[in-house]
Amino acid sequence: MVASRTCEFVMADGSRCRAGPQRDRPYCFAHDPERTAEAAEARRLGGLRRRKEGTIAVAYDLPGLDTVAGIRRLLQIVSTDGLAMDNGVPRLRALISTAVAATNLLKVGEFEERLATLEAAVGQTRSNDDAAFPEEASR
């Protein structure tokens, strides 16, 4: 059995922090008394990043990357910014990468449409017993 070490910091309710301690130190990074300033700066930067992400999402009207519309919007932003770059190899690479990603997105969209059409066609012709192979079901 392997014994796991935990941070020695005791919280206000009397329970101990369950984070793993730093190497050769009894406390985790967040509770190490000698690294208080560094931990505070890390928390501040984390908050700035979250605020920045929210601001950018609103400014660019970016809904997120979990939908086709979100990915499409990101590709529009990237292509516009890429076209605004100075002529050169980095601009060409950015535009080619954007074109490849857009092509893949179009393929996925086309496959989704075709699949929906096929599913609708199969759903209309399927018998009441909902068998995958009606010929075999009647035997």
N, CA, C and O atoms as a GROMACS GRO file, in nm:
protein
  556
    1MET      N    1   0.083  -0.117   0.000
    1MET     CA    2   0.000   0.000   0.000
    1MET      C    3   0.088   0.124   0.000
    1MET      O    4   0.184   0.133   0.077
    2VAL      N    5   0.056   0.220  -0.086
    2VAL     CA    6   0.133   0.342  -0.097
    2VAL      C    7   0.064   0.451  -0.015
    2VAL      O    8  -0.054   0.478  -0.033
    3ALA      N    9   0.139   0.512   0.075
    3ALA     CA   10   0.083   0.620   0.156
    3ALA      C   11   0.096   0.750   0.077
    3ALA      O   12   0.204   0.783   0.028
    4SER      N   13  -0.014   0.822   0.064
    4SER     CA   14  -0.009   0.948  -0.008
    4SER      C   15  -0.004   1.063   0.091
    4SER      O   16  -0.074   1.064   0.192
    5ARG      N   17   0.080   1.158   0.060
    5ARG     CA   18   0.094   1.275   0.146
    5ARG      C   19  -0.010   1.379   0.107
    5ARG      O   20  -0.052   1.386  -0.009
    6THR      N   21  -0.052   1.457   0.204
    6THR     CA   22  -0.143   1.569   0.177
    6THR      C   23  -0.086   1.693   0.242
    6THR      O   24   0.000   1.686   0.330
    7CYS      N   25  -0.135   1.805   0.196
    7CYS     CA   26  -0.096   1.935   0.250
    7CYS      C   27  -0.127   1.940   0.399
    7CYS      O   28  -0.229   1.887   0.442
    8GLU      N   29  -0.041   2.004   0.479
    8GLU     CA   30  -0.061   2.011   0.623
    8GLU      C   31  -0.145   2.130   0.667
    8GLU      O   32  -0.165   2.150   0.787
    9PHE      N   33  -0.195   2.210   0.574
    9PHE     CA   34  -0.274   2.327   0.608
    9PHE      C   35  -0.406   2.284   0.670
    9PHE      O   36  -0.473   2.194   0.619
   10VAL      N   37  -0.443   2.349   0.781
   10VAL     CA   38  -0.570   2.323   0.848
   10VAL      C   39  -0.663   2.440   0.819
   10VAL      O   40  -0.630   2.555   0.846
   11MET      N   41  -0.779   2.408   0.764
   11MET     CA   42  -0.877   2.512   0.727
   11MET      C   43  -0.954   2.560   0.849
   11MET      O   44  -0.942   2.504   0.958
   12ALA      N   45  -1.035   2.664   0.828
   12ALA     CA   46  -1.110   2.725   0.939
   12ALA      C   47  -1.205   2.626   1.006
   12ALA      O   48  -1.230   2.638   1.126
   13ASP      N   49  -1.257   2.531   0.932
   13ASP     CA   50  -1.350   2.434   0.990
   13ASP      C   51  -1.280   2.316   1.057
   13ASP      O   52  -1.344   2.223   1.105
   14GLY      N   53  -1.147   2.320   1.058
   14GLY     CA   54  -1.070   2.216   1.123
   14GLY      C   55  -1.026   2.102   1.032
   14GLY      O   56  -0.945   2.019   1.072
   15SER      N   57  -1.078   2.098   0.910
   15SER     CA   58  -1.038   1.993   0.816
   15SER      C   59  -0.906   2.032   0.748
   15SER      O   60  -0.870   2.149   0.739
   16ARG      N   61  -0.838   1.930   0.701
   16ARG     CA   62  -0.709   1.956   0.634
   16ARG      C   63  -0.729   1.966   0.484
   16ARG      O   64  -0.819   1.905   0.427
   17CYS      N   65  -0.642   2.044   0.423
   17CYS     CA   66  -0.641   2.054   0.277
   17CYS      C   67  -0.607   1.918   0.220
   17CYS      O   68  -0.518   1.850   0.270
   18ARG      N   69  -0.678   1.877   0.115
   18ARG     CA   70  -0.655   1.744   0.058
   18ARG      C   71  -0.563   1.746  -0.063
   18ARG      O   72  -0.541   1.642  -0.125
   19ALA      N   73  -0.508   1.864  -0.097
   19ALA     CA   74  -0.417   1.874  -0.211
   19ALA      C   75  -0.283   1.809  -0.175
   19ALA      O   76  -0.245   1.801  -0.058
   20GLY      N   77  -0.215   1.766  -0.277
   20GLY     CA   78  -0.082   1.710  -0.256
   20GLY      C   79   0.019   1.820  -0.228
   20GLY      O   80   0.012   1.927  -0.288
   21PRO      N   81   0.112   1.795  -0.138
   21PRO     CA   82   0.211   1.898  -0.106
   21PRO      C   83   0.316   1.910  -0.217
   21PRO      O   84   0.328   1.823  -0.303
   22GLN      N   85   0.391   2.018  -0.211
   22GLN     CA   86   0.501   2.035  -0.304
   22GLN      C   87   0.613   1.938  -0.267
   22GLN      O   88   0.617   1.886  -0.156
   23ARG      N   89   0.700   1.915  -0.360
   23ARG     CA   90   0.813   1.828  -0.334
   23ARG      C   91   0.900   1.891  -0.225
   23ARG      O   92   0.935   2.009  -0.235
   24ASP      N   93   0.936   1.817  -0.126
   24ASP     CA   94   1.020   1.860  -0.014
   24ASP      C   95   0.960   1.974   0.068
   24ASP      O   96   1.034   2.049   0.131
   25ARG      N   97   0.829   1.987   0.067
   25ARG     CA   98   0.761   2.092   0.144
   25ARG      C   99   0.634   2.031   0.203
   25ARG      O  100   0.574   1.943   0.141
   26PRO      N  101   0.592   2.075   0.321
   26PRO     CA  102   0.472   2.017   0.382
   26PRO      C  103   0.339   2.074   0.329
   26PRO      O  104   0.233   2.018   0.357
   27TYR      N  105   0.344   2.184   0.254
   27TYR     CA  106   0.222   2.250   0.207
   27TYR      C  107   0.210   2.244   0.055
   27TYR      O  108   0.309   2.231  -0.017
   28CYS      N  109   0.084   2.255   0.009
   28CYS     CA  110   0.060   2.269  -0.135
   28CYS      C  111   0.097   2.413  -0.174
   28CYS      O  112   0.121   2.497  -0.087
   29PHE      N  113   0.102   2.440  -0.304
   29PHE     CA  114   0.142   2.573  -0.352
   29PHE      C  115   0.051   2.682  -0.295
   29PHE      O  116   0.099   2.788  -0.255
   30ALA      N  117  -0.080   2.658  -0.291
   30ALA     CA  118  -0.174   2.760  -0.247
   30ALA      C  119  -0.161   2.794  -0.098
   30ALA      O  120  -0.192   2.906  -0.058
   31HIS      N  121  -0.115   2.700  -0.016
   31HIS     CA  122  -0.108   2.722   0.128
   31HIS      C  123   0.032   2.738   0.184
   31HIS      O  124   0.048   2.753   0.305
   32ASP      N  125   0.134   2.735   0.101
   32ASP     CA  126   0.272   2.750   0.147
   32ASP      C  127   0.295   2.892   0.196
   32ASP      O  128   0.285   2.986   0.117
   33PRO      N  129   0.325   2.911   0.324
   33PRO     CA  130   0.344   3.046   0.377
   33PRO      C  131   0.460   3.122   0.310
   33PRO      O  132   0.460   3.245   0.306
   34GLU      N  133   0.557   3.051   0.260
   34GLU     CA  134   0.672   3.115   0.195
   34GLU      C  135   0.641   3.155   0.051
   34GLU      O  136   0.720   3.228  -0.011
   35ARG      N  137   0.531   3.110  -0.002
   35ARG     CA  138   0.496   3.142  -0.143
   35ARG      C  139   0.362   3.216  -0.152
   35ARG      O  140   0.294   3.207  -0.254
   36THR      N  141   0.326   3.287  -0.047
   36THR     CA  142   0.199   3.358  -0.043
   36THR      C  143   0.185   3.458  -0.157
   36THR      O  144   0.081   3.464  -0.221
   37ALA      N  145   0.289   3.535  -0.182
   37ALA     CA  146   0.285   3.637  -0.288
   37ALA      C  147   0.270   3.571  -0.425
   37ALA      O  148   0.195   3.619  -0.510
   38GLU      N  149   0.342   3.461  -0.447
   38GLU     CA  150   0.333   3.392  -0.576
   38GLU      C  151   0.193   3.333  -0.596
   38GLU      O  152   0.138   3.338  -0.706
   39ALA      N  153   0.135   3.277  -0.490
   39ALA     CA  154   0.001   3.218  -0.500
   39ALA      C  155  -0.102   3.328  -0.527
   39ALA      O  156  -0.194   3.308  -0.606
   40ALA      N  157  -0.088   3.443  -0.462
   40ALA     CA  158  -0.180   3.555  -0.485
   40ALA      C  159  -0.171   3.603  -0.629
   40ALA      O  160  -0.273   3.631  -0.692
   41GLU      N  161  -0.051   3.612  -0.682
   41GLU     CA  162  -0.032   3.655  -0.821
   41GLU      C  163  -0.093   3.554  -0.918
   41GLU      O  164  -0.153   3.592  -1.018
   42ALA      N  165  -0.078   3.425  -0.889
   42ALA     CA  166  -0.137   3.321  -0.974
   42ALA      C  167  -0.289   3.332  -0.973
   42ALA      O  168  -0.352   3.318  -1.078
   43ARG      N  169  -0.349   3.356  -0.856
   43ARG     CA  170  -0.495   3.374  -0.848
   43ARG      C  171  -0.538   3.498  -0.927
   43ARG      O  172  -0.640   3.495  -0.996
   44ARG      N  173  -0.461   3.607  -0.916
   44ARG     CA  174  -0.495   3.730  -0.988
   44ARG      C  175  -0.491   3.707  -1.139
   44ARG      O  176  -0.581   3.749  -1.211
   45LEU      N  177  -0.386   3.640  -1.186
   45LEU     CA  178  -0.373   3.613  -1.330
   45LEU      C  179  -0.484   3.521  -1.379
   45LEU      O  180  -0.533   3.538  -1.491
   46GLY      N  181  -0.525   3.424  -1.298
   46GLY     CA  182  -0.635   3.336  -1.335
   46GLY      C  183  -0.764   3.413  -1.352
   46GLY      O  184  -0.840   3.388  -1.445
   47GLY      N  185  -0.790   3.508  -1.262
   47GLY     CA  186  -0.909   3.592  -1.273
   47GLY      C  187  -0.905   3.681  -1.396
   47GLY      O  188  -1.007   3.700  -1.462
   48LEU      N  189  -0.787   3.735  -1.426
   48LEU     CA  190  -0.773   3.819  -1.545
   48LEU      C  191  -0.801   3.739  -1.671
   48LEU      O  192  -0.865   3.788  -1.764
   49ARG      N  193  -0.752   3.618  -1.673
   49ARG     CA  194  -0.772   3.533  -1.792
   49ARG      C  195  -0.921   3.505  -1.813
   49ARG      O  196  -0.971   3.513  -1.926
   50ARG      N  197  -0.992   3.472  -1.706
   50ARG     CA  198  -1.136   3.446  -1.719
   50ARG      C  199  -1.211   3.569  -1.768
   50ARG      O  200  -1.299   3.559  -1.852
   51ARG      N  201  -1.175   3.686  -1.713
   51ARG     CA  202  -1.240   3.810  -1.758
   51ARG      C  203  -1.207   3.838  -1.903
   51ARG      O  204  -1.294   3.880  -1.980
   52LYS      N  205  -1.081   3.815  -1.941
   52LYS     CA  206  -1.039   3.840  -2.079
   52LYS      C  207  -1.114   3.748  -2.175
   52LYS      O  208  -1.158   3.792  -2.281
   53GLU      N  209  -1.128   3.621  -2.138
   53GLU     CA  210  -1.202   3.526  -2.223
   53GLU      C  211  -1.345   3.572  -2.244
   53GLU      O  212  -1.397   3.565  -2.355
   54GLY      N  213  -1.410   3.618  -2.138
   54GLY     CA  214  -1.547   3.666  -2.148
   54GLY      C  215  -1.557   3.790  -2.236
   54GLY      O  216  -1.649   3.802  -2.317
   55THR      N  217  -1.464   3.882  -2.219
   55THR     CA  218  -1.464   4.005  -2.298
   55THR      C  219  -1.444   3.975  -2.446
   55THR      O  220  -1.513   4.031  -2.531
   56ILE      N  221  -1.351   3.886  -2.476
   56ILE     CA  222  -1.324   3.850  -2.615
   56ILE      C  223  -1.444   3.780  -2.676
   56ILE      O  224  -1.480   3.806  -2.791
   57ALA      N  225  -1.506   3.690  -2.601
   57ALA     CA  226  -1.623   3.619  -2.654
   57ALA      C  227  -1.734   3.716  -2.690
   57ALA      O  228  -1.802   3.698  -2.791
   58VAL      N  229  -1.753   3.820  -2.608
   58VAL     CA  230  -1.857   3.919  -2.637
   58VAL      C  231  -1.815   4.007  -2.754
   58VAL      O  232  -1.895   4.032  -2.845
   59ALA      N  233  -1.691   4.054  -2.754
   59ALA     CA  234  -1.643   4.145  -2.859
   59ALA      C  235  -1.646   4.080  -2.996
   59ALA      O  236  -1.679   4.145  -3.096
   60TYR      N  237  -1.613   3.952  -3.003
   60TYR     CA  238  -1.609   3.882  -3.132
   60TYR      C  239  -1.738   3.805  -3.161
   60TYR      O  240  -1.747   3.737  -3.263
   61ASP      N  241  -1.836   3.814  -3.072
   61ASP     CA  242  -1.961   3.741  -3.088
   61ASP      C  243  -1.931   3.592  -3.109
   61ASP      O  244  -1.982   3.529  -3.201
   62LEU      N  245  -1.848   3.538  -3.021
   62LEU     CA  246  -1.803   3.400  -3.031
   62LEU      C  247  -1.883   3.314  -2.934
   62LEU      O  248  -1.864   3.324  -2.813
   63PRO      N  249  -1.975   3.228  -2.986
   63PRO     CA  250  -2.060   3.150  -2.897
   63PRO      C  251  -1.989   3.033  -2.830
   63PRO      O  252  -2.040   2.981  -2.731
   64GLY      N  253  -1.875   2.992  -2.878
   64GLY     CA  254  -1.803   2.878  -2.822
   64GLY      C  255  -1.770   2.779  -2.932
   64GLY      O  256  -1.819   2.792  -3.044
   65LEU      N  257  -1.687   2.683  -2.900
   65LEU     CA  258  -1.643   2.586  -3.001
   65LEU      C  259  -1.715   2.453  -2.991
   65LEU      O  260  -1.670   2.354  -3.048
   66ASP      N  261  -1.826   2.450  -2.920
   66ASP     CA  262  -1.899   2.325  -2.905
   66ASP      C  263  -2.013   2.311  -3.006
   66ASP      O  264  -2.091   2.216  -2.999
   67THR      N  265  -2.022   2.406  -3.098
   67THR     CA  266  -2.122   2.397  -3.205
   67THR      C  267  -2.058   2.429  -3.338
   67THR      O  268  -1.952   2.492  -3.343
   68VAL      N  269  -2.121   2.387  -3.444
   68VAL     CA  270  -2.071   2.417  -3.578
   68VAL      C  271  -2.073   2.568  -3.600
   68VAL      O  272  -1.982   2.623  -3.662
   69ALA      N  273  -2.175   2.635  -3.550
   69ALA     CA  274  -2.184   2.780  -3.566
   69ALA      C  275  -2.069   2.851  -3.496
   69ALA      O  276  -2.014   2.947  -3.549
   70GLY      N  277  -2.032   2.804  -3.379
   70GLY     CA  278  -1.920   2.862  -3.306
   70GLY      C  279  -1.788   2.845  -3.378
   70GLY      O  280  -1.708   2.938  -3.387
   71ILE      N  281  -1.766   2.726  -3.431
   71ILE     CA  282  -1.643   2.699  -3.506
   71ILE      C  283  -1.641   2.781  -3.634
   71ILE      O  284  -1.538   2.836  -3.672
   72ARG      N  285  -1.755   2.789  -3.700
   72ARG     CA  286  -1.765   2.869  -3.823
   72ARG      C  287  -1.731   3.016  -3.793
   72ARG      O  288  -1.660   3.080  -3.871
   73ARG      N  289  -1.782   3.069  -3.680
   73ARG     CA  290  -1.755   3.208  -3.644
   73ARG      C  291  -1.606   3.229  -3.617
   73ARG      O  292  -1.549   3.329  -3.659
   74LEU      N  293  -1.543   3.135  -3.548
   74LEU     CA  294  -1.400   3.145  -3.522
   74LEU      C  295  -1.321   3.145  -3.653
   74LEU      O  296  -1.227   3.223  -3.668
   75LEU      N  297  -1.359   3.060  -3.747
   75LEU     CA  298  -1.290   3.057  -3.876
   75LEU      C  299  -1.309   3.188  -3.952
   75LEU      O  300  -1.219   3.232  -4.023
   76GLN      N  301  -1.425   3.250  -3.938
   76GLN     CA  302  -1.446   3.380  -4.002
   76GLN      C  303  -1.353   3.485  -3.942
   76GLN      O  304  -1.296   3.567  -4.014
   77ILE      N  305  -1.338   3.484  -3.811
   77ILE     CA  306  -1.249   3.580  -3.744
   77ILE      C  307  -1.105   3.557  -3.788
   77ILE      O  308  -1.034   3.652  -3.820
   78VAL      N  309  -1.062   3.430  -3.789
   78VAL     CA  310  -0.925   3.398  -3.826
   78VAL      C  311  -0.898   3.436  -3.971
   78VAL      O  312  -0.791   3.490  -4.001
   79SER      N  313  -0.992   3.409  -4.060
   79SER     CA  314  -0.969   3.443  -4.201
   79SER      C  315  -0.964   3.594  -4.221
   79SER      O  316  -0.882   3.643  -4.299
   80THR      N  317  -1.048   3.669  -4.152
   80THR     CA  318  -1.045   3.815  -4.162
   80THR      C  319  -0.913   3.870  -4.109
   80THR      O  320  -0.851   3.955  -4.173
   81ASP      N  321  -0.871   3.822  -3.994
   81ASP     CA  322  -0.742   3.866  -3.939
   81ASP      C  323  -0.626   3.823  -4.027
   81ASP      O  324  -0.529   3.896  -4.042
   82GLY      N  325  -0.636   3.702  -4.084
   82GLY     CA  326  -0.530   3.654  -4.174
   82GLY      C  327  -0.518   3.738  -4.299
   82GLY      O  328  -0.408   3.767  -4.345
   83LEU      N  329  -0.631   3.777  -4.354
   83LEU     CA  330  -0.628   3.862  -4.473
   83LEU      C  331  -0.570   3.999  -4.443
   83LEU      O  332  -0.513   4.063  -4.532
   84ALA      N  333  -0.582   4.045  -4.320
   84ALA     CA  334  -0.530   4.176  -4.282
   84ALA      C  335  -0.379   4.174  -4.254
   84ALA      O  336  -0.317   4.279  -4.241
   85MET      N  337  -0.320   4.055  -4.246
   85MET     CA  338  -0.177   4.045  -4.217
   85MET      C  339  -0.096   4.091  -4.338
   85MET      O  340  -0.146   4.096  -4.450
   86ASP      N  341   0.032   4.124  -4.312
   86ASP     CA  342   0.123   4.158  -4.421
   86ASP      C  343   0.147   4.034  -4.505
   86ASP      O  344   0.147   3.922  -4.455
   87ASN      N  345   0.168   4.057  -4.635
   87ASN     CA  346   0.198   3.944  -4.724
   87ASN      C  347   0.325   3.875  -4.677
   87ASN      O  348   0.422   3.940  -4.638
   88GLY      N  349   0.322   3.745  -4.683
   88GLY     CA  350   0.438   3.667  -4.642
   88GLY      C  351   0.397   3.525  -4.610
   88GLY      O  352   0.280   3.489  -4.618
   89VAL      N  353   0.497   3.445  -4.574
   89VAL     CA  354   0.474   3.304  -4.544
   89VAL      C  355   0.379   3.285  -4.426
   89VAL      O  356   0.291   3.199  -4.434
   90PRO      N  357   0.393   3.361  -4.316
   90PRO     CA  358   0.298   3.340  -4.205
   90PRO      C  359   0.153   3.365  -4.245
   90PRO      O  360   0.063   3.293  -4.201
   91ARG      N  361   0.130   3.466  -4.328
   91ARG     CA  362  -0.006   3.494  -4.375
   91ARG      C  363  -0.058   3.377  -4.459
   91ARG      O  364  -0.172   3.333  -4.441
   92LEU      N  365   0.026   3.328  -4.550
   92LEU     CA  366  -0.015   3.216  -4.634
   92LEU      C  367  -0.048   3.093  -4.550
   92LEU      O  368  -0.147   3.024  -4.576
   93ARG      N  369   0.035   3.065  -4.452
   93ARG     CA  370   0.011   2.949  -4.365
   93ARG      C  371  -0.120   2.964  -4.289
   93ARG      O  372  -0.198   2.869  -4.278
   94ALA      N  373  -0.145   3.083  -4.238
   94ALA     CA  374  -0.269   3.106  -4.164
   94ALA      C  375  -0.390   3.088  -4.254
   94ALA      O  376  -0.488   3.026  -4.215
   95LEU      N  377  -0.383   3.141  -4.374
   95LEU     CA  378  -0.496   3.131  -4.467
   95LEU      C  379  -0.517   2.988  -4.515
   95LEU      O  380  -0.631   2.943  -4.527
   96ILE      N  381  -0.409   2.917  -4.542
   96ILE     CA  382  -0.421   2.777  -4.585
   96ILE      C  383  -0.479   2.692  -4.471
   96ILE      O  384  -0.567   2.609  -4.495
   97SER      N  385  -0.431   2.713  -4.350
   97SER     CA  386  -0.485   2.637  -4.236
   97SER      C  387  -0.632   2.666  -4.215
   97SER      O  388  -0.710   2.576  -4.185
   98THR      N  389  -0.671   2.792  -4.232
   98THR     CA  390  -0.811   2.828  -4.218
   98THR      C  391  -0.895   2.763  -4.327
   98THR      O  392  -1.005   2.714  -4.300
   99ALA      N  393  -0.842   2.761  -4.449
   99ALA     CA  394  -0.915   2.699  -4.560
   99ALA      C  395  -0.931   2.548  -4.537
   99ALA      O  396  -1.037   2.493  -4.565
  100VAL      N  397  -0.829   2.483  -4.486
  100VAL     CA  398  -0.836   2.340  -4.458
  100VAL      C  399  -0.942   2.313  -4.349
  100VAL      O  400  -1.024   2.222  -4.363
  101ALA      N  401  -0.939   2.393  -4.243
  101ALA     CA  402  -1.036   2.375  -4.135
  101ALA      C  403  -1.178   2.402  -4.186
  101ALA      O  404  -1.271   2.330  -4.149
  102ALA      N  405  -1.194   2.505  -4.270
  102ALA     CA  406  -1.327   2.535  -4.324
  102ALA      C  407  -1.376   2.422  -4.414
  102ALA      O  408  -1.494   2.387  -4.410
  103THR      N  409  -1.288   2.366  -4.493
  103THR     CA  410  -1.324   2.254  -4.580
  103THR      C  411  -1.370   2.134  -4.496
  103THR      O  412  -1.470   2.070  -4.529
  104ASN      N  413  -1.297   2.105  -4.390
  104ASN     CA  414  -1.336   1.995  -4.301
  104ASN      C  415  -1.471   2.022  -4.236
  104ASN      O  416  -1.553   1.931  -4.220
  105LEU      N  417  -1.495   2.146  -4.198
  105LEU     CA  418  -1.623   2.182  -4.138
  105LEU      C  419  -1.737   2.164  -4.238
  105LEU      O  420  -1.845   2.116  -4.202
  106LEU      N  421  -1.714   2.202  -4.363
  106LEU     CA  422  -1.815   2.184  -4.466
  106LEU      C  423  -1.844   2.035  -4.490
  106LEU      O  424  -1.959   1.996  -4.509
  107LYS      N  425  -1.739   1.954  -4.489
  107LYS     CA  426  -1.758   1.809  -4.506
  107LYS      C  427  -1.844   1.753  -4.394
  107LYS      O  428  -1.938   1.677  -4.418
  108VAL      N  429  -1.812   1.791  -4.272
  108VAL     CA  430  -1.888   1.742  -4.158
  108VAL      C  431  -2.034   1.787  -4.169
  108VAL      O  432  -2.125   1.708  -4.144
  109GLY      N  433  -2.055   1.912  -4.205
  109GLY     CA  434  -2.191   1.962  -4.222
  109GLY      C  435  -2.267   1.886  -4.330
  109GLY      O  436  -2.385   1.855  -4.313
  110GLU      N  437  -2.199   1.857  -4.441
  110GLU     CA  438  -2.262   1.782  -4.549
  110GLU      C  439  -2.297   1.641  -4.504
  110GLU      O  440  -2.405   1.591  -4.534
  111PHE      N  441  -2.206   1.576  -4.432
  111PHE     CA  442  -2.233   1.441  -4.382
  111PHE      C  443  -2.351   1.442  -4.284
  111PHE      O  444  -2.433   1.351  -4.285
  112GLU      N  445  -2.358   1.544  -4.200
  112GLU     CA  446  -2.470   1.553  -4.106
  112GLU      C  447  -2.602   1.567  -4.180
  112GLU      O  448  -2.701   1.504  -4.143
  113GLU      N  449  -2.605   1.650  -4.284
  113GLU     CA  450  -2.727   1.667  -4.364
  113GLU      C  451  -2.767   1.536  -4.431
  113GLU      O  452  -2.884   1.498  -4.429
  114ARG      N  453  -2.669   1.468  -4.490
  114ARG     CA  454  -2.698   1.341  -4.558
  114ARG      C  455  -2.748   1.237  -4.459
  114ARG      O  456  -2.841   1.162  -4.489
  115LEU      N  457  -2.686   1.232  -4.341
  115LEU     CA  458  -2.729   1.136  -4.240
  115LEU      C  459  -2.871   1.166  -4.194
  115LEU      O  460  -2.951   1.074  -4.177
  116ALA      N  461  -2.903   1.294  -4.175
  116ALA     CA  462  -3.039   1.330  -4.134
  116ALA      C  463  -3.140   1.291  -4.241
  116ALA      O  464  -3.249   1.245  -4.210
  117THR      N  465  -3.103   1.310  -4.368
  117THR     CA  466  -3.192   1.272  -4.478
  117THR      C  467  -3.213   1.121  -4.479
  117THR      O  468  -3.326   1.075  -4.494
  118LEU      N  469  -3.106   1.045  -4.463
  118LEU     CA  470  -3.116   0.898  -4.460
  118LEU      C  471  -3.200   0.851  -4.341
  118LEU      O  472  -3.284   0.762  -4.355
  119GLU      N  473  -3.175   0.911  -4.225
  119GLU     CA  474  -3.252   0.871  -4.108
  119GLU      C  475  -3.400   0.902  -4.126
  119GLU      O  476  -3.485   0.823  -4.084
  120ALA      N  477  -3.431   1.015  -4.188
  120ALA     CA  478  -3.570   1.050  -4.212
  120ALA      C  479  -3.633   0.952  -4.310
  120ALA      O  480  -3.748   0.911  -4.291
  121ALA      N  481  -3.559   0.913  -4.415
  121ALA     CA  482  -3.612   0.818  -4.513
  121ALA      C  483  -3.633   0.681  -4.451
  121ALA      O  484  -3.735   0.617  -4.477
  122VAL      N  485  -3.541   0.636  -4.370
  122VAL     CA  486  -3.554   0.505  -4.305
  122VAL      C  487  -3.668   0.508  -4.205
  122VAL      O  488  -3.741   0.410  -4.191
  123GLY      N  489  -3.684   0.618  -4.135
  123GLY     CA  490  -3.790   0.631  -4.036
  123GLY      C  491  -3.928   0.626  -4.099
  123GLY      O  492  -4.022   0.578  -4.036
  124GLN      N  493  -3.943   0.675  -4.222
  124GLN     CA  494  -4.072   0.676  -4.290
  124GLN      C  495  -4.109   0.538  -4.344
  124GLN      O  496  -4.227   0.503  -4.347
  125THR      N  497  -4.011   0.460  -4.386
  125THR     CA  498  -4.039   0.331  -4.448
  125THR      C  499  -4.032   0.216  -4.349
  125THR      O  500  -4.065   0.103  -4.386
  126ARG      N  501  -3.991   0.239  -4.227
  126ARG     CA  502  -3.976   0.133  -4.129
  126ARG      C  503  -4.114   0.081  -4.087
  126ARG      O  504  -4.208   0.158  -4.071
  127SER      N  505  -4.124  -0.049  -4.069
  127SER     CA  506  -4.251  -0.109  -4.030
  127SER      C  507  -4.278  -0.086  -3.881
  127SER      O  508  -4.193  -0.035  -3.808
  128ASN      N  509  -4.398  -0.125  -3.839
  128ASN     CA  510  -4.437  -0.102  -3.699
  128ASN      C  511  -4.351  -0.179  -3.601
  128ASN      O  512  -4.331  -0.134  -3.488
  129ASP      N  513  -4.298  -0.294  -3.641
  129ASP     CA  514  -4.217  -0.373  -3.547
  129ASP      C  515  -4.076  -0.315  -3.535
  129ASP      O  516  -3.996  -0.363  -3.453
  130ASP      N  517  -4.043  -0.212  -3.615
  130ASP     CA  518  -3.918  -0.138  -3.604
  130ASP      C  519  -3.796  -0.229  -3.620
  130ASP      O  520  -3.692  -0.204  -3.558
  131ALA      N  521  -3.805  -0.332  -3.700
  131ALA     CA  522  -3.694  -0.423  -3.722
  131ALA      C  523  -3.590  -0.359  -3.813
  131ALA      O  524  -3.626  -0.287  -3.906
  132ALA      N  525  -3.464  -0.386  -3.786
  132ALA     CA  526  -3.357  -0.331  -3.869
  132ALA      C  527  -3.359  -0.396  -4.007
  132ALA      O  528  -3.328  -0.330  -4.106
  133PHE      N  529  -3.395  -0.524  -4.015
  133PHE     CA  530  -3.402  -0.597  -4.142
  133PHE      C  531  -3.539  -0.662  -4.149
  133PHE      O  532  -3.556  -0.775  -4.102
  134PRO      N  533  -3.638  -0.593  -4.207
  134PRO     CA  534  -3.776  -0.646  -4.207
  134PRO      C  535  -3.788  -0.782  -4.273
  134PRO      O  536  -3.874  -0.862  -4.234
  135GLU      N  537  -3.703  -0.812  -4.373
  135GLU     CA  538  -3.712  -0.942  -4.439
  135GLU      C  539  -3.681  -1.054  -4.340
  135GLU      O  540  -3.745  -1.160  -4.342
  136GLU      N  541  -3.583  -1.030  -4.253
  136GLU     CA  542  -3.546  -1.132  -4.156
  136GLU      C  543  -3.651  -1.143  -4.044
  136GLU      O  544  -3.672  -1.251  -3.988
  137ALA      N  545  -3.716  -1.034  -4.012
  137ALA     CA  546  -3.816  -1.034  -3.906
  137ALA      C  547  -3.939  -1.115  -3.944
  137ALA      O  548  -4.006  -1.171  -3.857
  138SER      N  549  -3.970  -1.123  -4.074
  138SER     CA  550  -4.091  -1.195  -4.119
  138SER      C  551  -4.067  -1.344  -4.131
  138SER      O  552  -4.162  -1.418  -4.152
  139ARG      N  553  -3.946  -1.390  -4.118
  139ARG     CA  554  -3.918  -1.534  -4.131
  139ARG      C  555  -3.960  -1.613  -4.012
  139ARG      O  556  -3.942  -1.735  -4.009
   0.00000   0.00000   0.00000
